């Protein structure tokens, strides 16, 4: 196999990063292995689980199916870029508060997909949240806490009261 590398420039989480990489490598591989951004997870590597979701130009993209060279010099956001000046994004905050993440493997993909949803639709219904997150799989939870974390984050971003439901905090 030809091991020649190409030099590329990526805009990741607001920073320009120059990387020498093999042109056949996926964005997932470059993010994790070359840039050390391990919050983006290797999952199925078939585009079916959503664990590798990142935002490209604000749109959710499966990094396991995206060649790195296709997204050079475009804004890429990973989970490491969600917090702002050390303050958690409301999606991260409510996910932690509700225990919406158990093992955490799928969390980054869910949160980035949800962030894109809230940027496009600041007041989504439960069905709209469910549809936006349908490409992300979780093997640990029943999704209720994930959906509620998105609803509460949306309310907080709109400046509305955001109190978790009894079901989320105490169970059935």
Buried (B, 14 or more C-beta within 10 A) or exposed (E): EEEEEEEBEBBBBEEEBEBEBBEEBBBBBBBBEBBEBBBBBBBEBEBEBBBBBBBBEEEBBBBBBBBBBEBBEEBBBBBBBBEEEEEBBBBBBBBEBBEBBEEEBBBBBBBBBBBBBBEEEEEBEEEBBBEBBEBBBBEEBEBBBBBBBBBBBBBBBEEEEBEBEEEBEEEE
